[in-house]
Amino acid sequence: MSIVSEMENRVWSREELMPRPELRALQLQRLRDCVERVSRVPFYREALNRNGTTSEALRGLDDLRRLPLTTKEDLRRNYPFGLFAVPREQLVRLHGSSGTTGKPTIVGYTADDLDNWSTLCARFLPSYALNLAEAAAAQGTDPRSLALRFGHFGAEPWTEDMRCRIELAFGLHAFNNYGLSEVTGPGVSGECCRRNGMHIQEDHFLVECLDPDTLEPVRPGTPGELVITTLTKQAIPLLRYRTRDITTLDDSPCACGRTGMRMARVIGRSDDMLIVRGVNVFPSQIEEALLRVDGTAPHYQIEVDRPGALDEMTIRVEMRPEKFTDSFAALEQLRRDISRTVSSIAGLHAKIELVKPQTLERFEGKARRVFDRRREPGRGP
Amino acid sequence: MKIKQLSVFLENKPGQLSGPCRVLADAGINIITMSLADTQQFGILRLVVREWQKARDLLEQSGCVVKTTEVLALEVPDRPGGLADVVNVLDQNSINIEYMYAFTFGRGDQAVIVFRFEDVDAALEALRRSKVGLLDSEDLCRLSER
């Protein structure tokens, strides 16, 4: 039986099927409650006072844009408990991040927060569990060991090609889900059986998609930074939290019946975004292109320069030794294939340079793959 | 009759050629003949050496990408029309040449040209039926040591 028919109608809660007008009314009501709650937090009280915004002043969801944005830096500045909206004794759980990319942050949960969180996760679980069980039975493996493996998939941006490889390797269906620890951890959004975008759990999260530069909403269907307002969180409610994650939103109806709008796989971080000749480019798009072209390794560097009036993007790609042939024609063909794939995915022409295997620097953790020479002294306009 | 040729991928930037040459020099491997072809983006260094397995291993250990290919070495009379006669044989048998490079060993009357064919076996058969002189790797080594 196909995966779609197996999972059809496996909907956990009524809210997932709520008609959008009703959903939007619920969101507005919860947004007002949320603004009420954050008014107890000095950081937000000051920001709201500056804006002159109160919960009563919110007439519709469009008024969301009158609310202040929150950044990771705000969380750090208010470390450890500055953004908590409830007294410490109501917290039942704390999560700390050691701060590998900056100062540490702490998030906390009340008992209600944890209840909500388990509901959010449970909405995805039936489909997961089903697949895990099937896979385990087929392989004679303890399902618990598979469950551990499964948990990896949603944690980081990954490409469709990676999904295919993982599915082949493990013989199971891999689903994308999305969440971030500042907001709630996993459970913000997840894929249904159609696997055509991750349904945002809009009864708990109000989302926007903004241009990271101008902070204006992007045109529907174009990539932008996901900004999340937590509608139900009590311990640390966040207004318009800038996730730095780049995605696209789609509110067209989904065949599964869920009404929550769908976000695409995260294609990068807003910090990584390059603007080349006016086109927004993300390193993950280049990576996806390279994975699609046979004969290249996923090791690459992107260099952007402006030798004359226009930006030029060069991609250095490591060749796989077994793909090297003595023929110029074959190597030129490889370059052309890469160039064509990059331009179809990223919408931009790039110069492709083939380099020897093992010659591009390897990085521990976050790779530094982008070299923007336009900002170097004595360069650029 | 087929001769092993090593093709080495080179990035098109200064200093790329010295690495492989140094590796061979340090191992005392003599380059019998070679050619360097390049585009704006990359180059291919093609080498014929006596101890090709050893050379290949050493080059690979040094980080080079190496492909072993088979070529033919033809003796071509060093006079006007010498090459035309040889190419004529290839034409008559519809043999496609991918590339070629010539060298002389200071022999007065003969040049040696290395040919890479699309179909090396078909080329070998056609040339054997003709009067074109074919050299094997031993011949080449001997010539280079004279």
Interface residues (C-beta under 8 A of the other chain):
Chain A: M319 P321 F324 T325 D326 S327 F328 L331 E332 R335 I352 E353 L354 V355 K356 P357 Q358 T359
Chain B: Q5 S7 F9 E11 A37 T39 Q41 F42 I44 R46 G63 C64 V65 V66 K67 T69 E98 R116
